[in-house]
Amino acid sequence: MMLTPRQKRAERRNRNQNMVDMNLVSLIDVFTILIFFLLSNSGGVETLPSPRAVLLPESVTETSPRETVVVIVSATEILVDGRKVASVAQVLAMKDDLIEPLRAELALLQSSRQVIRKENEALSKRLTIMGDKNIPYRLLRKIMVSSARANFSDVSFAVRQKVES
């Protein structure tokens, strides 16, 4: 039996109409709720970057880390939020307690952070130092002096939580 082109089109249209239509609106709603749930729950855990060159000291502290500017001090270099600002050998050779490249980088970060509410102004002055447990105290003192000169008044030290046995 030979079909005319019009009959072929009608048959093709009938065959395609028998397929089940999906309601995309409800599917989009489910995905929106799922994305909202995942985004709201992913921000609950604060973790600090942990480079392999830095071996943190252990502590029994219960306080969880806060989101702050992070200064990483390894055996060879000082990094601010992942950018190298000075080498440890140069800093230890300096007689002055102020590390000018570190102070300048921290001051730049401080000025680029915009505080909207007055209550949050203290939060913008927080700094976390991730120092290797073997760095000398005079290096740590120089880092703290430089951070204080850049108006970072709330300094925390990152540690590994000691496992109680």
C-alpha positions as CSV (number, residue, x, y, z in Angstrom):
1,M,0.0,0.0,0.0
2,M,1.5,3.3,-1.1
3,L,1.0,6.4,1.1
4,T,0.8,9.9,-0.1
5,P,3.2,12.4,1.5
6,R,0.3,14.0,3.4
7,Q,-0.7,10.6,4.8
8,K,3.0,9.9,5.8
9,R,3.1,13.3,7.7
10,A,-0.2,12.5,9.4
11,E,1.1,9.1,10.4
12,R,4.4,10.5,11.7
13,R,2.5,13.2,13.7
14,N,0.2,10.5,15.3
15,R,3.2,8.4,16.2
16,N,5.0,11.3,17.9
17,Q,1.8,12.4,19.8
18,N,1.7,9.0,21.6
19,M,4.9,9.7,23.5
20,V,4.5,10.8,27.2
21,D,5.1,14.5,27.8
22,M,7.2,15.4,30.8
23,N,6.2,18.2,33.1
24,L,9.4,20.2,33.2
25,V,8.1,22.8,35.7
26,S,8.0,20.3,38.6
27,L,11.4,18.9,37.6
28,I,12.9,22.4,37.7
29,D,11.3,23.0,41.1
30,V,12.9,19.8,42.5
31,F,16.3,20.8,41.1
32,T,16.0,24.3,42.5
33,I,15.2,23.0,46.0
34,L,18.1,20.5,45.7
35,I,20.6,23.2,44.7
36,F,19.4,25.5,47.5
37,F,19.8,22.7,50.0
38,L,23.3,21.8,48.9
39,L,24.4,25.5,48.8
40,S,23.0,26.2,52.3
41,N,24.7,23.2,53.8
42,S,28.1,23.5,52.1
43,G,29.0,26.7,53.9
44,G,28.8,25.3,57.4
45,V,32.3,23.8,57.6
46,E,35.3,26.2,57.7
47,T,38.5,24.7,56.6
48,L,41.9,26.3,56.3
49,P,44.3,25.5,53.4
50,S,46.9,23.1,54.6
51,P,50.1,23.2,52.5
52,R,52.4,20.2,52.8
53,A,55.4,22.4,53.7
54,V,53.8,23.5,56.9
55,L,53.6,21.1,59.9
56,L,51.1,22.6,62.4
57,P,51.6,22.2,66.1
58,E,49.0,20.1,68.0
59,S,46.5,21.4,70.5
60,V,43.4,20.3,72.4
61,T,41.4,23.4,71.4
62,E,37.7,23.0,70.6
63,T,37.3,26.3,68.7
64,S,36.7,25.8,65.0
65,P,38.5,27.9,62.4
66,R,37.0,31.2,61.2
67,E,37.1,32.7,57.7
68,T,39.9,35.1,57.9
69,V,43.0,36.3,56.0
70,V,45.5,33.5,56.2
71,V,49.3,34.0,56.6
72,I,51.2,30.8,55.9
73,V,54.7,30.5,57.3
74,S,56.7,27.6,56.0
75,A,60.4,26.9,56.6
76,T,61.4,28.9,53.5
77,E,58.7,31.5,52.6
78,I,55.8,33.6,53.9
79,L,52.5,33.6,52.0
80,V,49.4,35.7,52.3
81,D,46.3,34.0,50.9
82,G,48.5,31.9,48.7
83,R,50.8,34.7,47.4
84,K,54.5,34.8,48.3
85,V,55.4,38.1,50.0
86,A,58.8,37.3,51.6
87,S,61.4,34.6,52.2
88,V,62.1,33.5,55.7
89,A,65.9,33.9,55.3
90,Q,65.5,37.5,54.3
91,V,63.1,38.3,57.2
92,L,65.4,36.6,59.7
93,A,68.4,38.6,58.4
94,M,66.5,41.9,59.0
95,K,67.2,43.8,62.2
96,D,63.8,45.6,62.3
97,D,60.7,43.8,63.5
98,L,58.6,45.2,60.7
99,I,58.3,43.1,57.5
100,E,57.4,45.8,55.0
101,P,56.2,43.5,52.1
102,L,53.9,41.6,54.5
103,R,52.6,44.8,56.1
104,A,51.9,46.3,52.6
105,E,50.1,43.2,51.4
106,L,48.0,43.0,54.5
107,A,47.2,46.7,54.3
108,L,46.1,46.2,50.7
109,L,43.8,43.4,51.7
110,Q,42.4,45.4,54.6
111,S,41.6,48.4,52.3
112,S,40.0,46.2,49.7
113,R,37.6,44.6,52.2
114,Q,34.5,46.8,52.4
115,V,32.7,46.7,55.7
116,I,28.9,47.3,55.3
117,R,27.7,47.1,58.9
118,K,29.5,48.7,61.8
119,E,29.1,45.5,63.9
120,N,31.2,43.6,61.3
121,E,34.1,45.9,61.5
122,A,35.9,43.8,64.1
123,L,35.5,40.7,61.8
124,S,37.5,42.4,59.1
125,K,40.5,42.7,61.4
126,R,40.9,38.9,61.9
127,L,44.0,37.1,60.8
128,T,45.1,33.5,61.1
129,I,48.7,32.5,61.1
130,M,49.5,29.0,59.9
131,G,53.1,28.6,61.1
132,D,55.2,25.6,60.9
133,K,55.8,24.3,64.5
134,N,59.6,24.6,64.0
135,I,59.8,28.3,63.1
136,P,61.7,30.5,65.5
137,Y,59.8,32.8,67.9
138,R,61.5,36.0,66.6
139,L,60.1,35.2,63.1
140,L,56.6,34.8,64.6
141,R,57.1,38.1,66.5
142,K,58.0,39.9,63.3
143,I,54.9,38.6,61.6
144,M,52.7,39.7,64.5
145,V,54.2,43.2,64.6
146,S,53.7,43.5,60.8
147,S,50.1,42.4,61.1
148,A,49.4,44.8,63.9
149,R,50.8,47.7,61.9
150,A,48.4,46.7,59.1
151,N,45.5,47.1,61.6
152,F,44.9,43.3,62.1
153,S,44.1,43.2,65.8
154,D,42.5,39.7,66.2
155,V,45.3,37.2,65.5
156,S,44.7,33.4,65.7
157,F,47.1,30.5,65.3
158,A,46.1,27.5,63.3
159,V,46.8,24.1,65.0
160,R,46.0,20.5,64.4
161,Q,43.6,19.0,66.9
162,K,45.3,16.5,69.1
163,V,43.7,13.1,69.2
164,E,42.9,12.1,72.8
165,S,43.8,8.5,73.5
